[in-house]
Amino acid sequence: MIIEQDKSLKEFTTFRVGGNALFFCTVQSEEDLLEALVFARGKHLPFFVLGGGSNILISDRGFPGLVIKMEMKGVEIADTRATAKAGEDWDVFVEMMVKEGLYGVENLSFIPGTVGAAPVQNIGAYGSEVKDTIDIVRAYDTHENVFRDFSNYDCRFEYRDSLFKKEAGRYVIVSVTFLLKKDGEVNTGYKDIKEYFATKNITNPTLAEVRNAVVEIRTKKLPDVRMIGTAGSFFKNPVLTSLQAGKLREMYPELPIYPVDDTHVKVSLAWILDHVCGFRGVMKGNVGTYKNQALVIVNNGDATAADIISFAREIKKIVLEKTGIEIEEEVQMI
């Protein structure tokens, strides 16, 4: 394993901003990981594990420690259980599961990033969350200095949250085991998917057709990270009490609302940013919101992390003024 110094991090993130890492390495095995952590401890340095770089915003000052690029690869399938190493590309894994005829992750198609990052954020889209299929997460506990297997319950999954996010920096995920289904049912209840199949007169879509639908929908709605700097949805959809949401809907009757539990609902921040705040396609220099999705902040040129943070703060301020909601970032700040 090679430790590099003063490594630029821009090329490793989809936002294409950020400074340099004091030290940088890639790990391809658990042994590499342990070696990297020993190096960081020996120099009394903080460390950060980097996956696909698709849900982070790195400071212009960079990272004053060791950045560990996760590149552990490999997928093993045994009946309906699939175990993938943390460095596997998430969408490649999803495509593989669909080809194997295994149901459960197809609605999470075309989400950028790695398998290891998926549980941290509890990624979700089109009526599905990754927690719905996760069985075991294997991670290294840097406090106890042991590898541990976490059950689904142990992971403490919530909306865009998990134990691994709550205790950021303690655990390094090395693999994830999914429990899928061979004869499952596709989930087409989400509005965009339902409309997609209605326009094509498809009443009983196959697993592959659902994946293709999600890919096509996301392609039209979201920017191509190969061409435009972005981290996808920058903010979380707010979760409100039913009473709060009811008052908000009196002001904005067309506001989309989705049930969470008996007393809480999730409201569409994209709709609020677009229809209430007029933020869709707004540019301030090299930073703005995407033309087809106001929830997505983009870097159209030489923006800095400071530019993006300033623009995000302006969005938060206006949303609070117009709705009374304090919105939270989904993107992780490094």
N, C-alpha and C positions, 0 to 999 in steps of 0.2 A: 504493500500500500504506500502511495506517495502523498506526502503532505506538501501542499503548495502554499506560498505566501502572497499576500496582497492580491487576491484573486477577484476580478470583477464579477459581480453577481447579476448584472443586467441580462446577460445572455441566458441565465437559468430561470428567469421569471417571465410570465406571459404579459406582465405590465410593462416590461422592458425599462424599468427604472431601478435605481438603488446604487449604493456605493460598493466598496470592496470588502471582502472578508479578510480578516487578519491572517487566518489560516483556512485551508480548504482541502478536503479529501473526498474520495468516493469509496463506498463500501459495497462489496459484492457477497459478503458472507457474515455470519454471526461473529466469526473470529476477527474479521476486519473491523467490525463495529466495536468490539471490546478493545482492540488495539487503538482505535481512534479515541475512545473515551479515556483510556489510560494516558494518552498524549495530552488531552485537554486537562485532566486532573493534575498531571505532572507540572503543567504550566499555570495552573490555577485560572483556567479560562472558562468562560461560558461556552456552551455548544448549542447549535441549532441544526435540526435534521431537515433537509430540503428534499422534497419529492419532485413533483412536476412543476412546482413554482406557479401554480395556476390560481391560488387563492390567498396570495400574500402580497404585501406592499413593503418593500425593504427601504429603510431610511437612506437618504442621500449620504449619510455618514457611514453606511455599510454596517458590518457586524464585527464587534471588537473581540472576537473569539474564533472558535473552530466551527465552520460550516461543514456538515457531514452530508454529502449527496448520496441518497439511498438508491442503490442500483442492484439490490438482491432480486434475482429473477427465477421464475419457475412456477408452473401450475400443475397440480396433481388432482385428478378426478377419480373418485371412488363412489360409484352409484350416483346418489344425489348430493354428495358432499364434494365441494371443490375447495382446495387450499391453494392460495396464491401468495407468492412472496411480495413483500411490501413495495419493491421497485417495479413491479409489473404495471404497464400502462392500463389505466382503468377501462377505457373503452375497448381496447384489444381484448381484455378479459371478458367484458360483457358480450362482445361479438363471438368469442369462443363458446360461451355458455349457450347462446342462442343456437349456434351451429350444432351443439351437443344435444339440443332439444330440452334444455333445462330452464324452467320458468322461475322468475323472481326478480331478476335485475334488468330486464329488457327496457323498462321505462326510464332507467338511469343511463341509457345510451348517450354517447357523444358528450359526456361530461369530462372535461380535461382533468388531468392529474393522475396520481398513482393509486394503487390498491391500498397502500399503507396510510394514505391521507384520508381515504373514504370514511373510516370509522371516527376519526378525530372530529370532523365537521358533521358527521351523520348526514352525508349528502342526500339530497332528495330532489325529485322532479316528477311532475305529471302524476301526482297521486301516490307516489312510492317514496320510501326512505330506505337507506341501506340497512338500517337496524332491523328491518323486517326479514332479512335473510341471513344476517350474521349469526354464526353459532359460537365460534371461538376467535378471540384475538390474542395472538402471541406477541408479547412485548418484553423488553428488558427494563427492569426497574432500577433506575440509576441511584435510588436511595438505598435499596436493600442489596443491590449488586447481584440480582438473580433474574433469570428468564421466568416469566409467569404466563399462564394461560388464563385469560379472562372470559367468563361466560357472557352471554348477551346481557344478563341481568347485572353482572359485575361492571359492565361498561357504562352504566348509568346514562343511557341515551335519552336525549331530549331533542326538541326542535333545534337543529343545527348546533348541537352540543353533545358532549360526552365527557366521561371521566378524563380522557386523554387531553381534552381541551381545558377542562377545569383545572387540572394539575399539569399545565403545560411545562415541558422541560423535564418532567420526572420519568416518563415512559417513552421508549423508542419501539414503535411497532415494527415487527420483522415479518409477520405473515398474518393472513386472515383466512378463516375457514367459513365457508358459506353453506347453508343447508337449503337446497333448492328443491324443485319438484319436477318429476318427469311428465306427469299428466295434469299440469296445472291449468289455471284459467287466466287469460290475459286481462289486464286491468285497463279498460278503455273508458272509465268513468270521467276522467278529467276533460274539461270543456274543449280544449284544443284538439285532443285526440278524437273525441267524439265527433267534432265537426269535420275533422280530416277524413274519417271513414264515411261519414254521411255524404260528403261531396263526391266520394269515389264509389258510392253505392256498395260498400263492403259491410256486410252484417256480422260475419263471423271471421274476424281477422286471425291470421296465424301468428305465431310467435315472431317469425321473421318480419311479417308485415307490420307488427307493432314497433319493432326496432326501427324499421325503415321509416315509419311515420314519425317517430320521435326525432330521428336524425334530420329528416326533412324540415320538421317544425323548428327545431333548434337552429338549423342552418339559416332559415329565413328570418328568425327573430333575433339571433345573437351574432356578434361580429366574429369573423374568422381570426383566431388568435395568431395565425401565421402571418396575417396582414396588418392587424390593428392591435396595439397594446391594450390589454384589458385583463381584469381578474374575474370577469363575469359579473354576477349580481354583487353589488358592493354592499348592500344593506340587507338585513333580515326583514321579512314581512312581519309587521307588528302583531303580537298576540294580545288581545284585549279582553276584558270582561264582556259578557253579552250586553250588559247595561251600557258600557262605554261605546261599544260598536253600534248599539241601537241609536244612541244620541248622535253619533257621527253620521249614521245613515239618514237621519232626519234632515241633515244638512246636504247630504249627497246621496240621494235615493238609489243611484245606479252603482254604488260602491260594492264591488264583489267581496263577499264574506264566506269563509269556509269554517265549519265546525271543528273544534279541537277536542273539547270535552263538554260536560254538562253545563259548565259556567263560563267557558272561554271560547273565543273564535279567533281566526286569523284573518286579517284584512289585507287586500292587495296593495302593497306600497307602490308597485309599478303604476297602478291605476291612479293613485293619489298624486304621484309625481307628474304623471301625464295630464290628467284632467283637472286637478285642483291647483297644482303648482306650475304647470306649463313648462316642465323641465325636459321633455323629450326632445333630443336633438339640439340641445343648447350647448354652445361651445364658448369657453373663456380661454382664449389663447390656444394652447395645444391640449387642453383638457376639456372634457364635456361629457354629455350623456349620449348614448348611441341613438342613432336616428330611428331605429325600430324598437327600442326597449329602454325606457327611461331609468330603469333600475341598474343599468350597466354604465359604469364610468369608463371612458376610453382615453387613451393617450394617443393623440393623432400625430405626434411628432417628437419634439425634444422636451417633453414635460419632465419635471422633477417630482420626486415623492412629495416635496413640500407643496408644489402646485396642486397635486391630487388631493392632499389632505385639506388644503384651504378650500378647494371646490366642494369637497364632501361636507365640510363644516357649514358652508353656505346652504347646501341642501338641507341639512339637519335643522338649521335655524328657521328656514322658510316653512318646512313641514310642521315644526312646533308652533309657529305663529298661526298657521292656517287650520291646523287640526288639533293642536294640544298634545300630539304624540311625540315622545322622544324616541327617535329611531336609533337602532344599533347597527354597527358595522358587522357584516358577515366576513369581510376580508380580514385576515390576520396581519397585524402591524408588527414588523420586525425592526 
